[in-house]
Each structure stands twice: as C-alpha cells, then as structure tokens.
Amino acid sequence: MEFRTFGDGGDPDCLFVLGWGNRPSHEPVRWLIDRLVGDGWRVHAATLPPHVTDVQRQWVRPVERYAADLDRPALLGHSAGGLTAAHADVDARTRTYLSPWWGEPPARQNPVVDLLARVPGDYRFLPSGIDDGSLLGVHATERQLREGPDRVSPAFLRATRRAHRTLPRIGDGALVFCSLTDRIVSTRAIGERVPADRTVLYDGGHELFSSRSREEHLPTLLAALEQGVAALD
C-alpha cells in the first residue's frame, strides 16, 4: 500500500483511504485533496493495492499501522476505502464514508458470479465492470478508466465478499455520502447500516468527487470531517 502526504505538518491529520483503482494523481481525486488541504487539513492519501486475496492483511492492517502514528485523524474512506476504513481499528476524531463498498450491487448478485467466485486460483480473468466513466461521474476522466484495474480474480471476489460479511457495526458517529443511482456498490447495504439522518444524498455517479454536485456538497463534507454528525444539525 502506498501513502502520500499533502499539506502542512502543523495541520490536523485527515487519513483519506482511496477507492479501488483511485490514485492521488487522478484529477477528480486531486480536486478533493486540494480542497481538504485548503481547508486546513494535512491529508494522508492511502492507495489500495488493486489485487488482493486477504482484505485484512493487505488493506486493513497497513491502514491501522499508518494511522497509529497520526494524532486522532479524521478518517475518510471512499468505496473500497470505505470498506477498509470500516474494518480498521483507528482512533479517529470523525469517520466519514463516500459511497462505501459494503455490499455488491444487484447486477453482481447472481448465480453466475457466485459460481465464478468458487473457481480456484488467483488468475485475473473476470471483468471489473467499471468501463464507463458515467458510472463514476461527469468529472471522471479517460485516464482514470485507463489506469484502473479492468480484471479481477475469483480469489479477489472471495476476499472482498468475506469482508462484506464480516463488516463491523458502523458507529453512531459515522456519516455517509452516497448517490441512489450508484451502480458500483450496494446502496441497500449502506441503508441497512447507517440511518437516513446520517446519510447525505448527492446527485451523480459513484464518486462524489467526480459528481456534478460535488461543489454543492463540499461544505457539508468539510464540516463532517471536523464535526462528525453535528455537521448535519
């Protein structure tokens, strides 16, 4: 796992666990990082390894080890980063999730996918399903799609499904931003874990930072990192 730091050393820490395939250099991701820094955060961006067979060992524990050296960071997790952050034992001042990947969307809940997930080995032959920028948002770029992983293995499916099944309880102080039109993660899984009064709905695709309404929701996101649930009062 790679970590990059942005901002001044004297600012409070924000640990931003990026989504699967996200990189800090991708324009929409950097758009959000720059605004977090501009709001006075020292941002630590964690880039997840795209191919894993053990979510705890390869995603969660590196985040926990890194966070142990920070001073009660605001924890921000997008998509697979939201899955990772939810599992991570981190002494966080606030927890904010952007379209967290806590379950599969209906399109990937079918017997064929279940059968493929049982195939032995770690050969990456299954399409990721993320091949259209409109799934991410209007500000998504061709570079994001080109550099993102386009194949996964059955072992990856088994590992992430196990992480979904063993997801810890989401604490009462956590906030979620998501779109009901998201076709990459399960909005039902989000709704089952976080009540409506701690959920902020935005207009757009899977990535808030790529969505058409990102400017509209930025003030609420910044307040959530600082204040937690009080940001919605």
C-alpha positions in Angstrom: 0.0 0.0 0.0 1.2 3.5 -0.8 0.8 6.6 1.3 1.3 10.2 0.1 1.0 13.3 2.3 -0.3 16.7 1.2 -0.4 19.9 3.3 1.5 21.4 6.2 2.9 19.4 9.0 1.2 21.5 11.7 -2.3 21.0 10.4 -4.7 18.3 11.8 -4.5 14.9 10.1 -7.0 13.5 7.6 -6.4 9.9 6.6 -8.1 9.5 3.2 -8.3 5.9 2.1 -8.9 6.0 -1.7 -11.2 3.7 -3.6 -10.2 0.7 -5.7 -8.2 2.0 -8.6 -8.1 5.6 -7.4 -4.7 7.4 -7.3 -3.9 10.8 -5.8 -2.8 12.0 -9.3 -6.2 11.4 -10.8 -7.8 14.8 -11.4 -11.0 14.3 -9.5 -9.2 12.7 -6.5 -6.7 15.6 -6.5 -9.6 18.1 -6.7 -10.8 16.8 -3.4 -7.4 16.5 -1.8 -6.6 20.1 -2.8 -9.8 21.3 -1.1 -9.1 19.4 2.0 -5.7 20.9 2.2 -7.1 24.4 1.5 -9.5 23.8 4.5 -6.6 23.3 6.8 -6.1 19.5 6.8 -2.8 17.6 6.3 -4.1 14.8 4.0 -2.6 11.3 4.1 -3.8 9.6 0.9 -3.7 5.7 1.0 -3.7 4.0 -2.4 -5.0 0.4 -2.1 -3.3 -2.5 -3.9 -5.8 -3.4 -6.7 -5.4 -7.1 -6.4 -5.8 -8.8 -3.0 -6.6 -12.2 -1.6 -6.9 -11.1 2.1 -8.6 -7.8 2.8 -7.5 -7.7 6.5 -3.8 -8.4 5.7 -3.4 -6.3 2.5 -5.8 -3.4 3.1 -6.9 -3.0 6.7 -3.7 -3.7 8.7 -1.5 -1.3 6.6 -4.0 1.5 7.3 -4.1 0.6 11.0 -0.3 0.7 11.2 -0.1 4.0 9.4 -2.9 5.6 11.5 -1.1 4.6 14.7 1.5 7.3 14.0 -1.1 10.0 13.5 -2.8 12.3 16.0 -6.5 11.1 16.0 -7.0 11.7 12.3 -10.3 12.4 10.6 -10.9 9.1 8.7 -12.3 9.4 5.2 -12.9 6.3 3.1 -14.3 6.1 -0.4 -15.7 2.9 -1.9 -13.2 0.0 -1.2 -11.5 2.6 1.0 -14.8 2.8 2.9 -14.8 -1.0 3.4 -11.2 -0.8 4.6 -11.9 2.1 6.9 -14.9 0.4 8.4 -12.8 -2.6 9.4 -9.9 -0.6 10.6 -9.3 -0.1 14.3 -8.3 3.5 14.2 -8.7 6.1 17.0 -10.4 8.6 14.7 -11.8 12.0 15.6 -14.5 11.5 12.9 -15.4 8.8 10.4 -16.9 9.8 7.0 -17.7 7.4 4.2 -18.1 8.2 0.5 -20.1 5.6 -1.4 -18.7 2.8 0.8 -18.4 -0.7 -0.8 -20.2 -2.6 1.9 -22.0 -5.0 -0.5 -22.4 -5.9 -4.1 -25.0 -4.1 -6.4 -27.9 -6.2 -7.7 -26.2 -6.7 -11.1 -23.4 -8.7 -9.4 -25.7 -10.7 -7.1 -26.5 -13.7 -9.3 -25.7 -17.4 -9.5 -23.1 -17.0 -12.3 -21.0 -14.6 -10.3 -21.4 -16.9 -7.3 -20.1 -19.9 -9.4 -17.2 -17.9 -10.8 -16.2 -16.8 -7.3 -15.6 -20.5 -6.4 -13.0 -21.1 -9.2 -9.7 -21.9 -7.5 -6.7 -19.7 -8.1 -5.9 -16.1 -8.5 -6.0 -15.7 -12.2 -7.5 -12.3 -13.2 -10.0 -13.1 -15.9 -13.2 -11.6 -14.6 -14.2 -8.1 -15.9 -14.3 -5.4 -13.2 -17.5 -3.9 -14.6 -16.0 -0.3 -14.4 -15.6 0.5 -18.0 -17.8 3.6 -18.4 -16.9 7.0 -17.0 -20.6 7.8 -16.5 -20.7 5.2 -13.7 -18.2 7.3 -11.7 -19.5 10.8 -12.5 -19.3 13.6 -15.1 -15.8 14.7 -14.0 -14.3 11.2 -14.3 -11.5 11.1 -16.9 -10.4 8.6 -19.5 -7.1 8.4 -17.6 -9.0 7.0 -14.6 -10.6 4.3 -16.6 -7.3 3.5 -18.5 -5.2 3.2 -15.3 -7.8 1.4 -13.3 -7.8 -2.4 -13.0 -10.1 -4.0 -15.6 -9.9 -7.6 -14.4 -10.3 -9.3 -11.0 -9.7 -12.9 -9.8 -12.0 -15.3 -8.1 -9.8 -15.0 -5.1 -10.4 -11.2 -5.0 -14.1 -11.8 -5.1 -13.9 -14.3 -2.2 -11.8 -11.9 -0.2 -14.0 -8.9 -0.6 -17.2 -10.8 -0.1 -15.8 -12.1 3.1 -15.0 -8.5 4.2 -18.7 -7.6 3.4 -20.0 -10.5 5.5 -17.8 -9.6 8.5 -18.2 -5.9 8.4 -18.2 -4.4 11.9 -21.1 -2.3 13.2 -20.9 1.2 11.9 -20.7 3.5 14.8 -23.3 6.2 15.6 -20.8 9.0 14.9 -20.2 8.0 11.2 -21.6 9.8 8.2 -22.2 8.5 4.7 -22.4 10.4 1.4 -23.9 8.4 -1.4 -26.0 8.5 -4.6 -29.1 6.4 -5.0 -28.1 6.0 -8.7 -24.8 4.2 -7.8 -24.4 1.0 -9.8 -21.0 0.1 -8.4 -21.8 -0.5 -4.8 -24.9 -1.7 -2.9 -27.0 1.3 -1.7 -29.1 -1.2 0.2 -26.1 -2.4 2.2 -25.4 1.3 3.1 -29.0 1.9 4.1 -29.0 -1.3 6.3 -26.1 0.0 8.3 -26.5 3.8 8.5 -29.8 5.6 9.1 -31.2 8.2 6.8 -30.5 11.0 9.2 -26.7 10.3 8.9 -26.8 9.9 5.2 -26.2 12.7 2.7 -27.5 12.0 -0.8 -25.9 13.6 -3.8 -26.7 13.8 -7.5 -24.3 11.9 -9.6 -22.4 8.6 -10.0 -20.3 6.5 -7.7 -17.6 9.2 -6.9 -18.7 12.3 -5.0 -15.5 14.0 -6.2 -16.4 13.2 -9.8 -20.1 14.0 -9.5 -21.9 17.0 -11.0 -22.9 18.1 -7.5 -19.5 18.0 -5.8 -19.2 21.7 -5.3 -22.7 21.8 -3.6 -21.8 19.1 -1.1 -18.2 20.1 -0.4 -19.1 22.4 2.6 -21.0 19.6 4.2 -18.2 17.2 3.7 -15.6 19.6 5.2 -17.9 20.1 8.2 -18.4 16.4 8.6 -14.6 15.8 8.8 -14.4 18.4 11.5 -17.6 18.0 13.5 -18.9 14.5 12.7 -22.7 14.1 12.9 -23.0 17.6 14.3 -22.4 18.8 10.7 -25.9 17.9 9.8 -27.6 19.7 12.7 
